[in-house]
């Protein structure tokens, strides 16, 4: 299972952090810790055991910046 975060859409609302704190976090500046100035999209492989949290995070993102691929 892969997760894709469109960092151009993401505005660091942090809803994903509340829904899936083991997968997402905000840094000291309040920005999504996965954010990178060099990349517009973050893609990672996620353990199947985290699927429920991951789908919840994707659903609660106000800008729909998170996509889950099975």
N, CA, C and O atoms as a CHARMM CRD file, in Angstrom:
* protein
*
  280
    1    1 UNK  N      0.85300  -1.16700   0.00000 PROA 1      0.00000
    2    1 UNK  CA     0.00000   0.00000   0.00000 PROA 1      0.00000
    3    1 UNK  C      0.90100   1.23300   0.00000 PROA 1      0.00000
    4    1 UNK  O      1.86600   1.30100   0.76200 PROA 1      0.00000
    5    2 UNK  N      0.59000   2.19500  -0.84600 PROA 2      0.00000
    6    2 UNK  CA     1.35900   3.43400  -0.93000 PROA 2      0.00000
    7    2 UNK  C      0.48400   4.62900  -0.58900 PROA 2      0.00000
    8    2 UNK  O     -0.72300   4.63200  -0.83000 PROA 2      0.00000
    9    3 UNK  N      1.12100   5.63600  -0.02700 PROA 3      0.00000
   10    3 UNK  CA     0.44300   6.90200   0.23400 PROA 3      0.00000
   11    3 UNK  C      1.15400   7.97600  -0.58700 PROA 3      0.00000
   12    3 UNK  O      2.38000   7.98900  -0.69900 PROA 3      0.00000
   13    4 UNK  N      0.36500   8.85800  -1.14800 PROA 4      0.00000
   14    4 UNK  CA     0.89600   9.98000  -1.92500 PROA 4      0.00000
   15    4 UNK  C      0.32600  11.26000  -1.33500 PROA 4      0.00000
   16    4 UNK  O     -0.88700  11.38700  -1.16900 PROA 4      0.00000
   17    5 UNK  N      1.19800  12.20300  -1.02100 PROA 5      0.00000
   18    5 UNK  CA     0.76200  13.49600  -0.49500 PROA 5      0.00000
   19    5 UNK  C      1.17700  14.56400  -1.49100 PROA 5      0.00000
   20    5 UNK  O      2.36500  14.75200  -1.75100 PROA 5      0.00000
   21    6 UNK  N      0.20000  15.26100  -2.04800 PROA 6      0.00000
   22    6 UNK  CA     0.46600  16.34400  -2.99200 PROA 6      0.00000
   23    6 UNK  C      0.82300  17.58100  -2.17300 PROA 6      0.00000
   24    6 UNK  O     -0.05300  18.23900  -1.61200 PROA 6      0.00000
   25    7 UNK  N      2.11100  17.88700  -2.10900 PROA 7      0.00000
   26    7 UNK  CA     2.58600  18.98400  -1.26800 PROA 7      0.00000
   27    7 UNK  C      2.25100  20.35900  -1.82900 PROA 7      0.00000
   28    7 UNK  O      2.37000  21.36100  -1.12300 PROA 7      0.00000
   29    8 UNK  N      1.83200  20.41900  -3.09500 PROA 8      0.00000
   30    8 UNK  CA     1.35300  21.69400  -3.64900 PROA 8      0.00000
   31    8 UNK  C     -0.04800  22.00300  -3.12900 PROA 8      0.00000
   32    8 UNK  O     -0.40600  23.16700  -2.95300 PROA 8      0.00000
   33    9 UNK  N     -0.84300  20.95500  -2.88400 PROA 9      0.00000
   34    9 UNK  CA    -2.19500  21.13300  -2.34800 PROA 9      0.00000
   35    9 UNK  C     -2.18400  21.31400  -0.83000 PROA 9      0.00000
   36    9 UNK  O     -2.96900  22.09000  -0.28400 PROA 9      0.00000
   37   10 UNK  N     -1.29100  20.59500  -0.15800 PROA 10     0.00000
   38   10 UNK  CA    -1.25600  20.58200   1.30600 PROA 10     0.00000
   39   10 UNK  C     -1.03600  21.99700   1.84900 PROA 10     0.00000
   40   10 UNK  O     -0.14400  22.72100   1.40800 PROA 10     0.00000
   41   11 UNK  N     -1.87300  22.36300   2.81600 PROA 11     0.00000
   42   11 UNK  CA    -1.72200  23.67100   3.46900 PROA 11     0.00000
   43   11 UNK  C     -1.49900  23.50700   4.96800 PROA 11     0.00000
   44   11 UNK  O     -1.73900  24.43400   5.74100 PROA 11     0.00000
   45   12 UNK  N     -1.04000  22.33200   5.37200 PROA 12     0.00000
   46   12 UNK  CA    -0.62100  22.06500   6.74500 PROA 12     0.00000
   47   12 UNK  C     -1.72500  22.26500   7.77600 PROA 12     0.00000
   48   12 UNK  O     -1.46700  22.77400   8.86700 PROA 12     0.00000
   49   13 UNK  N     -2.95200  21.87000   7.44000 PROA 13     0.00000
   50   13 UNK  CA    -4.05300  21.96300   8.40500 PROA 13     0.00000
   51   13 UNK  C     -3.87000  20.98300   9.55800 PROA 13     0.00000
   52   13 UNK  O     -4.34700  21.23500  10.66400 PROA 13     0.00000
   53   14 UNK  N     -3.18800  19.87400   9.31300 PROA 14     0.00000
   54   14 UNK  CA    -2.86200  18.91800  10.36200 PROA 14     0.00000
   55   14 UNK  C     -3.93100  17.89400  10.67200 PROA 14     0.00000
   56   14 UNK  O     -3.78100  17.13700  11.63000 PROA 14     0.00000
   57   15 UNK  N     -4.99900  17.84000   9.90600 PROA 15     0.00000
   58   15 UNK  CA    -6.03700  16.84700  10.16800 PROA 15     0.00000
   59   15 UNK  C     -5.49300  15.43000  10.02400 PROA 15     0.00000
   60   15 UNK  O     -5.92200  14.52900  10.74400 PROA 15     0.00000
   61   16 UNK  N     -4.55700  15.22100   9.10500 PROA 16     0.00000
   62   16 UNK  CA    -3.95200  13.90100   8.93800 PROA 16     0.00000
   63   16 UNK  C     -3.17200  13.49500  10.18700 PROA 16     0.00000
   64   16 UNK  O     -3.10800  12.31200  10.52100 PROA 16     0.00000
   65   17 UNK  N     -2.58600  14.45900  10.86900 PROA 17     0.00000
   66   17 UNK  CA    -1.82100  14.18600  12.08500 PROA 17     0.00000
   67   17 UNK  C     -2.74100  13.65800  13.17800 PROA 17     0.00000
   68   17 UNK  O     -2.37500  12.72800  13.89700 PROA 17     0.00000
   69   18 UNK  N     -3.93100  14.24100  13.31000 PROA 18     0.00000
   70   18 UNK  CA    -4.89200  13.77600  14.30800 PROA 18     0.00000
   71   18 UNK  C     -5.45100  12.40100  13.94900 PROA 18     0.00000
   72   18 UNK  O     -5.69300  11.57400  14.82900 PROA 18     0.00000
   73   19 UNK  N     -5.65400  12.16000  12.65100 PROA 19     0.00000
   74   19 UNK  CA    -6.23600  10.89600  12.20100 PROA 19     0.00000
   75   19 UNK  C     -5.21900   9.75900  12.21400 PROA 19     0.00000
   76   19 UNK  O     -5.57800   8.61600  12.49800 PROA 19     0.00000
   77   20 UNK  N     -3.96400  10.05400  11.91300 PROA 20     0.00000
   78   20 UNK  CA    -2.93300   9.01300  11.81100 PROA 20     0.00000
   79   20 UNK  C     -1.61200   9.52800  12.39300 PROA 20     0.00000
   80   20 UNK  O     -0.65900   9.75800  11.64800 PROA 20     0.00000
   81   21 UNK  N     -1.54800   9.70800  13.70500 PROA 21     0.00000
   82   21 UNK  CA    -0.34100  10.27800  14.32200 PROA 21     0.00000
   83   21 UNK  C      0.91000   9.42500  14.16700 PROA 21     0.00000
   84   21 UNK  O      2.02100   9.93500  14.30700 PROA 21     0.00000
   85   22 UNK  N      0.75300   8.14200  13.88300 PROA 22     0.00000
   86   22 UNK  CA     1.92800   7.29700  13.65800 PROA 22     0.00000
   87   22 UNK  C      2.50700   7.47800  12.26400 PROA 22     0.00000
   88   22 UNK  O      3.63300   7.06000  11.99700 PROA 22     0.00000
   89   23 UNK  N      1.74300   8.09900  11.37600 PROA 23     0.00000
   90   23 UNK  CA     2.16600   8.25800   9.98700 PROA 23     0.00000
   91   23 UNK  C      2.50000   9.69300   9.60900 PROA 23     0.00000
   92   23 UNK  O      3.33600   9.92700   8.73700 PROA 23     0.00000
   93   24 UNK  N      1.85600  10.65300  10.25600 PROA 24     0.00000
   94   24 UNK  CA     2.03400  12.06300   9.90500 PROA 24     0.00000
   95   24 UNK  C      2.36900  12.87300  11.15300 PROA 24     0.00000
   96   24 UNK  O      1.95500  12.51900  12.25800 PROA 24     0.00000
   97   25 UNK  N      3.11900  13.95900  10.97600 PROA 25     0.00000
   98   25 UNK  CA     3.45900  14.84400  12.08400 PROA 25     0.00000
   99   25 UNK  C      3.69400  16.24600  11.54000 PROA 25     0.00000
  100   25 UNK  O      3.94900  16.43100  10.35000 PROA 25     0.00000
  101   26 UNK  N      3.60600  17.22300  12.42300 PROA 26     0.00000
  102   26 UNK  CA     3.95300  18.59900  12.07300 PROA 26     0.00000
  103   26 UNK  C      5.30400  18.91500  12.69400 PROA 26     0.00000
  104   26 UNK  O      5.60500  18.45900  13.79700 PROA 26     0.00000
  105   27 UNK  N      6.11600  19.69400  11.99200 PROA 27     0.00000
  106   27 UNK  CA     7.41900  20.05700  12.53000 PROA 27     0.00000
  107   27 UNK  C      7.28100  21.26400  13.46000 PROA 27     0.00000
  108   27 UNK  O      6.16700  21.70000  13.75000 PROA 27     0.00000
  109   28 UNK  N      8.39200  21.79600  13.91800 PROA 28     0.00000
  110   28 UNK  CA     8.38400  22.91800  14.86000 PROA 28     0.00000
  111   28 UNK  C      7.78800  24.19300  14.26500 PROA 28     0.00000
  112   28 UNK  O      7.38700  25.09100  15.00500 PROA 28     0.00000
  113   29 UNK  N      7.72900  24.27700  12.95400 PROA 29     0.00000
  114   29 UNK  CA     7.15600  25.44400  12.28300 PROA 29     0.00000
  115   29 UNK  C      5.68700  25.23000  11.93000 PROA 29     0.00000
  116   29 UNK  O      5.06900  26.09100  11.30400 PROA 29     0.00000
  117   30 UNK  N      5.12100  24.08200  12.32900 PROA 30     0.00000
  118   30 UNK  CA     3.72200  23.79400  12.04200 PROA 30     0.00000
  119   30 UNK  C      3.46300  23.29500  10.64100 PROA 30     0.00000
  120   30 UNK  O      2.32500  23.32100  10.17200 PROA 30     0.00000
  121   31 UNK  N      4.49900  22.84300   9.96600 PROA 31     0.00000
  122   31 UNK  CA     4.36100  22.31700   8.60600 PROA 31     0.00000
  123   31 UNK  C      4.41800  20.79800   8.64200 PROA 31     0.00000
  124   31 UNK  O      5.05000  20.21200   9.52000 PROA 31     0.00000
  125   32 UNK  N      3.76200  20.17400   7.69700 PROA 32     0.00000
  126   32 UNK  CA     3.78500  18.72200   7.59000 PROA 32     0.00000
  127   32 UNK  C      5.23600  18.27600   7.51500 PROA 32     0.00000
  128   32 UNK  O      5.98300  18.74200   6.65400 PROA 32     0.00000
  129   33 UNK  N      5.64200  17.38500   8.40100 PROA 33     0.00000
  130   33 UNK  CA     7.05200  17.01100   8.47900 PROA 33     0.00000
  131   33 UNK  C      7.53400  16.26900   7.24100 PROA 33     0.00000
  132   33 UNK  O      8.74100  16.14200   7.03400 PROA 33     0.00000
  133   34 UNK  N      6.62100  15.77800   6.41800 PROA 34     0.00000
  134   34 UNK  CA     7.00000  15.11500   5.18100 PROA 34     0.00000
  135   34 UNK  C      7.33900  16.11700   4.08600 PROA 34     0.00000
  136   34 UNK  O      7.90500  15.75000   3.05700 PROA 34     0.00000
  137   35 UNK  N      6.99900  17.36200   4.30500 PROA 35     0.00000
  138   35 UNK  CA     7.18100  18.39800   3.28900 PROA 35     0.00000
  139   35 UNK  C      8.66700  18.59500   2.98400 PROA 35     0.00000
  140   35 UNK  O      9.50400  18.60100   3.88700 PROA 35     0.00000
  141   36 UNK  N      8.96800  18.75200   1.72800 PROA 36     0.00000
  142   36 UNK  CA    10.33700  18.99500   1.28200 PROA 36     0.00000
  143   36 UNK  C     10.30200  20.09400   0.23500 PROA 36     0.00000
  144   36 UNK  O      9.47900  20.06600  -0.67900 PROA 36     0.00000
  145   37 UNK  N     11.17300  21.03300   0.36900 PROA 37     0.00000
  146   37 UNK  CA    11.21800  22.12700  -0.61200 PROA 37     0.00000
  147   37 UNK  C     11.56600  21.61500  -2.00800 PROA 37     0.00000
  148   37 UNK  O     11.21800  22.24000  -3.01000 PROA 37     0.00000
  149   38 UNK  N     12.25200  20.48200  -2.06900 PROA 38     0.00000
  150   38 UNK  CA    12.71700  19.95900  -3.35700 PROA 38     0.00000
  151   38 UNK  C     11.67400  19.10900  -4.07500 PROA 38     0.00000
  152   38 UNK  O     11.85100  18.78700  -5.25000 PROA 38     0.00000
  153   39 UNK  N     10.60200  18.74400  -3.40100 PROA 39     0.00000
  154   39 UNK  CA     9.62900  17.83600  -4.02100 PROA 39     0.00000
  155   39 UNK  C      8.21700  18.41700  -3.93800 PROA 39     0.00000
  156   39 UNK  O      7.86700  19.11700  -2.98800 PROA 39     0.00000
  157   40 UNK  N      7.42600  18.10900  -4.95000 PROA 40     0.00000
  158   40 UNK  CA     6.02900  18.54700  -4.95800 PROA 40     0.00000
  159   40 UNK  C      5.09600  17.43200  -4.51500 PROA 40     0.00000
  160   40 UNK  O      3.94500  17.68600  -4.16100 PROA 40     0.00000
  161   41 UNK  N      5.58900  16.19500  -4.53300 PROA 41     0.00000
  162   41 UNK  CA     4.77900  15.04800  -4.14200 PROA 41     0.00000
  163   41 UNK  C      5.63000  14.14400  -3.27100 PROA 41     0.00000
  164   41 UNK  O      6.78500  13.85400  -3.58500 PROA 41     0.00000
  165   42 UNK  N      5.04000  13.70700  -2.17800 PROA 42     0.00000
  166   42 UNK  CA     5.69600  12.74000  -1.29800 PROA 42     0.00000
  167   42 UNK  C      4.99200  11.41000  -1.49000 PROA 42     0.00000
  168   42 UNK  O      3.76600  11.34700  -1.40900 PROA 42     0.00000
  169   43 UNK  N      5.74500  10.34500  -1.74300 PROA 43     0.00000
  170   43 UNK  CA     5.18200   9.00900  -1.91500 PROA 43     0.00000
  171   43 UNK  C      5.93300   8.06600  -0.99200 PROA 43     0.00000
  172   43 UNK  O      7.16200   8.09700  -0.93500 PROA 43     0.00000
  173   44 UNK  N      5.19900   7.22500  -0.26600 PROA 44     0.00000
  174   44 UNK  CA     5.83400   6.26400   0.64000 PROA 44     0.00000
  175   44 UNK  C      5.02700   4.98000   0.69300 PROA 44     0.00000
  176   44 UNK  O      3.81400   4.97700   0.48600 PROA 44     0.00000
  177   45 UNK  N      5.72300   3.89600   0.97500 PROA 45     0.00000
  178   45 UNK  CA     5.05600   2.62200   1.19400 PROA 45     0.00000
  179   45 UNK  C      4.65700   2.57000   2.66600 PROA 45     0.00000
  180   45 UNK  O      5.44000   2.93400   3.54400 PROA 45     0.00000
  181   46 UNK  N      3.42800   2.11300   2.92600 PROA 46     0.00000
  182   46 UNK  CA     2.88400   2.07700   4.28100 PROA 46     0.00000
  183   46 UNK  C      2.47500   0.64600   4.61000 PROA 46     0.00000
  184   46 UNK  O      1.91500  -0.05800   3.77000 PROA 46     0.00000
  185   47 UNK  N      2.75400   0.23100   5.81500 PROA 47     0.00000
  186   47 UNK  CA     2.40300  -1.09900   6.30400 PROA 47     0.00000
  187   47 UNK  C      0.89000  -1.27800   6.29200 PROA 47     0.00000
  188   47 UNK  O      0.14900  -0.35600   6.63500 PROA 47     0.00000
  189   48 UNK  N      0.43300  -2.46100   5.89900 PROA 48     0.00000
  190   48 UNK  CA    -1.00900  -2.76200   5.85000 PROA 48     0.00000
  191   48 UNK  C     -1.68200  -2.57500   7.20800 PROA 48     0.00000
  192   48 UNK  O     -2.87800  -2.28900   7.26800 PROA 48     0.00000
  193   49 UNK  N     -0.93500  -2.73100   8.29300 PROA 49     0.00000
  194   49 UNK  CA    -1.49200  -2.56100   9.62900 PROA 49     0.00000
  195   49 UNK  C     -1.92100  -1.13800   9.91900 PROA 49     0.00000
  196   49 UNK  O     -2.69300  -0.89800  10.84700 PROA 49     0.00000
  197   50 UNK  N     -1.43100  -0.19400   9.13600 PROA 50     0.00000
  198   50 UNK  CA    -1.78200   1.21800   9.31100 PROA 50     0.00000
  199   50 UNK  C     -2.85900   1.67000   8.33900 PROA 50     0.00000
  200   50 UNK  O     -3.15000   2.86300   8.25400 PROA 50     0.00000
  201   51 UNK  N     -3.45500   0.74200   7.60700 PROA 51     0.00000
  202   51 UNK  CA    -4.41400   1.07600   6.55300 PROA 51     0.00000
  203   51 UNK  C     -5.58700   1.90000   7.06900 PROA 51     0.00000
  204   51 UNK  O     -5.96500   2.89100   6.44400 PROA 51     0.00000
  205   52 UNK  N     -6.16300   1.51000   8.18800 PROA 52     0.00000
  206   52 UNK  CA    -7.33200   2.22400   8.70400 PROA 52     0.00000
  207   52 UNK  C     -7.00100   3.67900   9.01100 PROA 52     0.00000
  208   52 UNK  O     -7.75700   4.57900   8.64600 PROA 52     0.00000
  209   53 UNK  N     -5.88100   3.91200   9.67700 PROA 53     0.00000
  210   53 UNK  CA    -5.46100   5.28700   9.98100 PROA 53     0.00000
  211   53 UNK  C     -5.17200   6.06200   8.70500 PROA 53     0.00000
  212   53 UNK  O     -5.52200   7.23700   8.59300 PROA 53     0.00000
  213   54 UNK  N     -4.53800   5.40900   7.75100 PROA 54     0.00000
  214   54 UNK  CA    -4.18100   6.06800   6.50500 PROA 54     0.00000
  215   54 UNK  C     -5.42100   6.50400   5.73200 PROA 54     0.00000
  216   54 UNK  O     -5.48500   7.63300   5.24600 PROA 54     0.00000
  217   55 UNK  N     -6.40600   5.61500   5.61600 PROA 55     0.00000
  218   55 UNK  CA    -7.64300   5.98000   4.92500 PROA 55     0.00000
  219   55 UNK  C     -8.37000   7.11000   5.65900 PROA 55     0.00000
  220   55 UNK  O     -8.94900   7.98900   5.02100 PROA 55     0.00000
  221   56 UNK  N     -8.34500   7.09300   6.98100 PROA 56     0.00000
  222   56 UNK  CA    -8.96200   8.15700   7.77100 PROA 56     0.00000
  223   56 UNK  C     -8.26500   9.49300   7.49800 PROA 56     0.00000
  224   56 UNK  O     -8.92700  10.51700   7.32900 PROA 56     0.00000
  225   57 UNK  N     -6.94300   9.48300   7.45600 PROA 57     0.00000
  226   57 UNK  CA    -6.18000  10.70000   7.18500 PROA 57     0.00000
  227   57 UNK  C     -6.51800  11.25800   5.80800 PROA 57     0.00000
  228   57 UNK  O     -6.69400  12.46600   5.65000 PROA 57     0.00000
  229   58 UNK  N     -6.60900  10.37900   4.81200 PROA 58     0.00000
  230   58 UNK  CA    -6.94300  10.81800   3.45700 PROA 58     0.00000
  231   58 UNK  C     -8.34800  11.41000   3.41500 PROA 58     0.00000
  232   58 UNK  O     -8.59100  12.39600   2.71900 PROA 58     0.00000
  233   59 UNK  N     -9.26600  10.80900   4.15800 PROA 59     0.00000
  234   59 UNK  CA   -10.65500  11.28200   4.15900 PROA 59     0.00000
  235   59 UNK  C    -10.81300  12.64400   4.83700 PROA 59     0.00000
  236   59 UNK  O    -11.60500  13.47000   4.38400 PROA 59     0.00000
  237   60 UNK  N    -10.07300  12.88200   5.90900 PROA 60     0.00000
  238   60 UNK  CA   -10.26300  14.13000   6.65600 PROA 60     0.00000
  239   60 UNK  C     -9.44700  15.29400   6.11400 PROA 60     0.00000
  240   60 UNK  O     -9.62200  16.42400   6.56900 PROA 60     0.00000
  241   61 UNK  N     -8.56800  15.05100   5.16200 PROA 61     0.00000
  242   61 UNK  CA    -7.77200  16.14500   4.59700 PROA 61     0.00000
  243   61 UNK  C     -8.70000  17.12500   3.88500 PROA 61     0.00000
  244   61 UNK  O     -9.36700  16.75100   2.92000 PROA 61     0.00000
  245   62 UNK  N     -8.75200  18.38700   4.35500 PROA 62     0.00000
  246   62 UNK  CA    -9.69200  19.34200   3.76500 PROA 62     0.00000
  247   62 UNK  C     -9.40900  19.66600   2.29600 PROA 62     0.00000
  248   62 UNK  O    -10.30800  20.10000   1.57600 PROA 62     0.00000
  249   63 UNK  N     -8.17700  19.45900   1.84700 PROA 63     0.00000
  250   63 UNK  CA    -7.83000  19.76900   0.46300 PROA 63     0.00000
  251   63 UNK  C     -7.64100  18.51900  -0.38700 PROA 63     0.00000
  252   63 UNK  O     -7.23800  18.60300  -1.54700 PROA 63     0.00000
  253   64 UNK  N     -7.93900  17.34200   0.20500 PROA 64     0.00000
  254   64 UNK  CA    -7.80800  16.07000  -0.50700 PROA 64     0.00000
  255   64 UNK  C     -6.42300  15.91300  -1.11700 PROA 64     0.00000
  256   64 UNK  O     -6.29100  15.48600  -2.26400 PROA 64     0.00000
  257   65 UNK  N     -5.39000  16.25500  -0.35400 PROA 65     0.00000
  258   65 UNK  CA    -4.01600  16.18200  -0.81200 PROA 65     0.00000
  259   65 UNK  C     -3.40900  14.79600  -0.62000 PROA 65     0.00000
  260   65 UNK  O     -2.30800  14.53100  -1.10300 PROA 65     0.00000
  261   66 UNK  N     -4.11900  13.90400   0.08500 PROA 66     0.00000
  262   66 UNK  CA    -3.60900  12.56900   0.37800 PROA 66     0.00000
  263   66 UNK  C     -4.35600  11.53700  -0.45200 PROA 66     0.00000
  264   66 UNK  O     -5.58600  11.50000  -0.44700 PROA 66     0.00000
  265   67 UNK  N     -3.60800  10.69600  -1.16700 PROA 67     0.00000
  266   67 UNK  CA    -4.18400   9.63200  -1.98000 PROA 67     0.00000
  267   67 UNK  C     -3.56900   8.31100  -1.54000 PROA 67     0.00000
  268   67 UNK  O     -2.35900   8.21800  -1.33800 PROA 67     0.00000
  269   68 UNK  N     -4.40800   7.29200  -1.39400 PROA 68     0.00000
  270   68 UNK  CA    -3.95100   5.96600  -1.00800 PROA 68     0.00000
  271   68 UNK  C     -4.04500   5.05500  -2.23300 PROA 68     0.00000
  272   68 UNK  O     -5.07900   5.00100  -2.90000 PROA 68     0.00000
  273   69 UNK  N     -2.96200   4.34600  -2.51700 PROA 69     0.00000
  274   69 UNK  CA    -2.91500   3.39100  -3.62300 PROA 69     0.00000
  275   69 UNK  C     -2.65900   2.00200  -3.05300 PROA 69     0.00000
  276   69 UNK  O     -1.71000   1.79900  -2.29600 PROA 69     0.00000
  277   70 UNK  N     -3.50100   1.05900  -3.41500 PROA 70     0.00000
  278   70 UNK  CA    -3.30000  -0.32600  -2.93400 PROA 70     0.00000
  279   70 UNK  C     -2.45900  -1.10800  -3.88000 PROA 70     0.00000
  280   70 UNK  O     -2.18900  -2.28400  -3.63800 PROA 70     0.00000
